[in-house]
Amino acid sequence: MPSFNGKTLSYLPNLCVPQALLRAVLAAELLAIVLALTVATHLRDFFVNLGLHSLFVQWVTLASIFTLCLLSRFFARPSVFQASAIVLGTVAGFTLVASVLGLLVSGSVVGGGDVLGNALFIFKNLVIALVIALVLMRYFYIHSQWEETVEADSAAKYDALQARMRPHFLFNSLNTIAHLVHIDPNKAEAALLDLADIMRLTLDKRARISLKEELDLTLAYLRMEGLRLGERRLHVKLDMDQNSLPLDMDIPPFLLQPLVENAVYHGIQPRQDGGLLTLSLYDAGSTLDVSVTNPLPPSGVSTHTKGNHIAQENMVNRLRLAYGDRANLKIHKNIQQYRVSFSIPKE
């Protein structure tokens, strides 16, 4: 059944999944055991009372959950007050119905037909049910507020990490375009359009973009760097089949471009003769596999090692915030090559 933001009625967790139903049944049975223990005087009474209390508690619990799941279809965005009122009304209603049915079935046992005794029985059931519901609602509300705080904090951290991208690319690109204006105006115009597309996506506030947009951004960046370094220094190999890639797959922005930027900045640029940069994307079924390979500069040449480590840590944190343990960054290094790879789930 549908729920808003993975929840049922505002701050309540998603009660409409089998796992939630199983937990509710186990919790209800535990409550029935506690209630049976409080009234039993010997072992036989305990099992009799356990059966009666289990039937009562489980019926109220399951009926309330199914009703709340049904009502969540009609209340897409209820306020906290509305959600609380719906829950309390639902629990109170089914508790009242179950209590009356219990009196009708076993009226000679409970109260013996005494009106005050029957009223006390119903009142006690209502109080117990509403107190338990209020305690659970308070817990779910606090947990929901905590989740929202964690999500907001993660989003802020994610934005801060993305904002730490090096600004040198913008200045280099503007210098390249200014140089091309007098030599090749057509190339200057194309480069300016590429830079505009890159900056547009940089200023985009969306949390997710399509893989096609990210790939277009990365290729635009490589074209800009190709103009700056020259075709003889920057050779690019695209190891992918765009016809088989899930180009409409949503991913966090700037997952590919920073890896390519690091490869150019730390691997290609320090080499006088440049080198080959390989960008690989592979649809592995449940995951998208990505790798970027670049040559290592000669020993003794400054490679901005500290900056490279910061950029890698940045990427690790961004992947962790976006995918948790389902994504990890791996680095393979030998004498000649440096390779960074990661896999992300296809969502």
Residue pairs with C-beta under 8 A, 6 or more apart in sequence:
1 16
1 69
1 70
1 72
1 73
2 72
2 73
3 14
3 16
3 69
3 72
4 10
4 72
4 76
4 77
6 14
7 13
7 14
7 144
8 14
8 15
8 16
8 68
8 69
8 72
9 68
9 71
9 72
9 75
9 78
9 83
9 86
9 87
10 77
10 78
10 79
10 80
10 82
10 83
10 144
11 80
11 83
11 140
11 141
11 144
11 145
12 68
12 83
12 87
12 137
12 140
12 144
13 20
13 140
13 143
13 144
14 20
15 21
15 24
15 65
15 68
15 69
16 65
16 69
16 72
20 65
21 62
21 65
24 61
24 62
24 65
25 58
25 61
25 62
27 61
28 54
28 57
28 58
28 60
28 61
28 62
29 54
29 57
29 58
31 53
31 57
31 132
32 50
32 53
32 54
32 56
32 57
32 58
33 50
33 53
35 49
35 53
35 57
35 128
36 46
36 49
36 50
36 52
36 53
37 46
39 45
39 49
40 46
40 49
52 102
52 106
56 98
56 102
56 125
59 94
59 98
60 91
60 94
60 95
60 98
60 129
63 94
64 87
64 90
64 91
64 94
67 90
67 94
68 86
68 87
68 90
71 86
71 90
75 82
75 83
75 86
78 86
80 141
84 137
87 133
87 137
88 130
88 133
88 134
88 137
91 129
91 130
91 133
92 126
92 129
92 130
95 125
95 126
95 129
95 130
96 122
96 125
96 126
98 125
99 121
99 122
99 125
99 126
100 122
102 110
102 121
103 110
103 111
103 118
103 121
103 122
107 113
107 118
110 117
110 118
110 121
111 117
111 118
111 120
111 121
154 321
155 207
157 317
157 321
158 207
158 252
158 318
158 321
158 322
161 314
161 317
161 318
161 321
162 253
162 254
162 318
164 310
164 314
165 202
165 254
165 258
165 261
166 261
166 265
166 307
166 311
168 265
169 221
169 224
169 261
170 195
170 199
172 228
173 191
173 195
173 224
173 228
174 195
175 228
176 191
176 224
176 227
176 228
177 188
177 191
177 192
177 195
180 187
180 188
180 191
180 227
181 188
187 227
190 223
191 223
191 224
191 227
194 220
194 221
194 223
194 224
195 220
195 224
197 216
197 217
197 220
198 217
198 220
198 221
198 224
201 209
201 213
201 217
201 253
202 254
204 253
206 253
207 252
208 250
208 251
208 252
208 253
209 250
209 251
209 252
209 253
210 247
210 248
210 249
210 250
210 251
211 245
211 246
211 247
211 248
211 249
211 250
211 251
211 288
212 247
212 248
213 253
214 251
214 253
214 254
214 255
214 256
214 257
215 242
215 245
215 247
215 256
215 281
217 253
217 254
217 256
217 257
218 256
218 257
218 260
218 279
221 257
221 260
221 261
222 234
222 236
222 260
222 264
222 277
225 234
225 264
226 234
226 236
229 264
229 268
229 269
229 274
230 274
232 273
232 274
233 268
233 271
233 273
233 274
233 275
234 264
234 268
234 274
234 275
234 277
235 274
235 275
235 276
235 277
236 276
236 277
236 278
236 279
237 276
237 277
237 278
237 279
238 279
239 278
239 279
239 280
239 281
240 279
240 280
240 281
240 282
244 283
245 281
245 283
245 288
246 283
246 288
246 346
249 288
249 346
249 347
250 347
251 288
251 344
252 318
252 322
254 318
255 290
255 315
255 318
255 319
255 344
256 279
256 290
256 292
258 311
258 314
258 315
259 290
259 292
259 315
259 340
260 277
260 279
260 292
261 311
262 292
262 308
262 311
262 312
262 340
263 277
263 292
263 293
263 294
263 338
263 340
264 277
264 294
265 304
265 307
266 294
266 297
266 303
266 304
266 305
266 307
266 308
266 338
267 275
267 277
267 294
267 295
267 296
267 297
267 303
267 338
268 274
268 275
268 277
268 294
268 295
270 297
270 298
270 301
270 302
270 303
271 295
271 297
271 298
271 301
275 294
275 295
276 294
276 295
277 292
277 293
277 294
278 291
278 292
278 293
278 294
279 291
279 292
280 289
280 290
280 291
280 292
280 293
281 288
281 289
281 290
282 288
282 289
282 290
283 289
283 346
284 343
285 346
286 345
286 346
287 343
287 344
287 345
287 346
288 343
288 344
288 346
289 341
289 342
289 343
290 341
290 342
290 343
290 344
291 339
291 340
291 341
291 342
292 339
292 340
292 341
293 337
293 338
293 339
294 337
294 338
294 339
295 336
295 337
295 338
296 303
296 333
296 335
296 336
296 337
296 338
297 303
312 329
312 331
312 340
315 329
315 342
316 329
319 327
319 328
319 329
319 342
319 344
320 327
322 344
323 344
323 345
326 344
326 345
327 342
327 343
327 344
327 345
328 342
328 343
329 340
329 341
329 342
330 340
330 341
330 342
331 338
331 339
331 340
332 338
332 339
332 341
333 339
